[in-house]
Structures are given as structure tokens and as C-alpha cells.
């Protein structure tokens, strides 16, 4: 629904929510241990969300008012959350690959 209204921060929040719910489902329904293509695609999606969020925040800072539609701080917050989960996935990937 947010994509139809096209408030950029709502689209970013929806993408981050989709990522978090999908990875939670993958964690609960994991059949075999290890790293598979779904984990790799989730990491790429988290990177995409982080880049889009931080880009939105930087674009907001470059405006005359320093704030794009009042949502510039949220771009950095969502970008920070996405980078944090990406960092945690890299940590998990390192543990999976190097402990086998």
C-alpha cells in the first residue's frame, strides 16, 4: 500500500519489515544447517535496503531545509537497522563457514 501512496520512507519501512519477517520465517523453518541461496539473497536485500535508506537520508540533508518531507532522520535509522542486521548475518555466515 505504501508503494501506491509513494511516501519514500513508508516504502523503506515496508522493505525492512519484509526482510525481517522473511528472515524470521527462514530461521524457524530451516531444514538443513548451513548457508544456502535464500540466505545470500536475504543479505543482498538487506544491503539494498541499507543503501536506499541512507541515500534517502543524505538526499534529505542536501535540501535547502535539511530535511526531506520531515523524514530524513528515519532514513538514517532504518539504514542503521539494516546495516546492523547485515553485519549480524555476516557474523553468522562466518561462523557457519569456518566451523564446519
C-alpha positions in Angstrom: 0.0 0.0 0.0 2.9 2.4 0.8 4.2 2.0 -2.8 0.8 3.3 -4.1 1.0 6.4 -2.0 4.7 6.7 -2.6 6.0 8.1 0.6 9.6 7.0 0.3 10.0 6.4 4.0 6.9 4.1 4.0 8.4 2.1 1.2 11.7 1.7 3.0 9.9 0.7 6.2 7.9 -1.9 4.3 11.0 -3.3 2.7 12.7 -3.6 6.1 9.7 -5.2 7.6 9.5 -7.7 4.7 13.2 -8.5 5.2 12.8 -9.0 9.0 9.7 -11.2 8.6 11.2 -13.3 5.8 14.4 -14.0 7.7 12.5 -14.9 10.9 10.5 -17.4 8.8 13.7 -18.8 7.3 15.1 -19.2 10.8 12.1 -21.0 12.2 11.6 -23.3 9.1 15.3 -24.1 8.5 15.6 -27.7 7.3 19.3 -28.3 6.8 22.1 -26.5 8.6 24.4 -24.3 6.7 24.3 -21.4 4.2 22.0 -21.6 1.1 20.8 -19.3 -1.7 18.0 -17.8 0.4 20.4 -16.6 3.0 22.6 -15.0 0.2 19.5 -13.3 -1.3 18.4 -12.0 2.1 21.9 -10.5 2.6 21.7 -8.7 -0.7 18.2 -7.4 0.1 19.4 -6.1 3.4 22.3 -4.3 1.6 19.8 -2.8 -0.8 17.5 -1.6 2.0 20.5 -0.1 3.8 21.8 1.7 0.7 18.4 3.1 -0.2 17.7 4.3 3.3 21.0 6.0 3.8 20.8 7.5 0.3 17.3 8.9 1.2 18.8 10.4 4.4 21.7 12.0 2.6 19.4 13.5 -0.1 17.3 15.0 2.7 20.3 16.6 4.2 21.2 18.2 0.9 17.9 20.0 0.6 17.5 23.7 1.4 15.7 22.9 4.7 18.0 20.0 5.5 15.0 17.7 5.8 13.1 15.8 3.1 9.4 15.9 4.0 10.3 15.6 7.7 11.7 12.1 7.4 15.4 12.4 7.0 16.3 11.0 10.4 14.2 8.0 9.7 16.2 7.2 6.6 19.3 7.0 8.8 17.6 5.0 11.5 16.2 2.4 9.0 19.6 2.3 7.3 21.3 1.7 10.6 19.0 -1.1 11.4 19.5 -2.7 8.0 23.3 -2.4 8.4 23.2 -3.9 11.8 21.2 -7.0 10.6 23.6 -7.2 7.6 26.5 -7.2 10.0 24.9 -9.9 12.1 24.3 -12.0 9.0 27.9 -11.7 8.0 28.9 -12.8 11.5 26.6 -15.8 11.3 27.9 -16.7 7.8 31.5 -16.6 9.1 30.5 -18.9 12.0 28.7 -21.3 9.6 31.5 -21.5 7.0 34.5 -21.6 9.4 33.2 -24.1 12.0 32.4 -26.9 9.6 
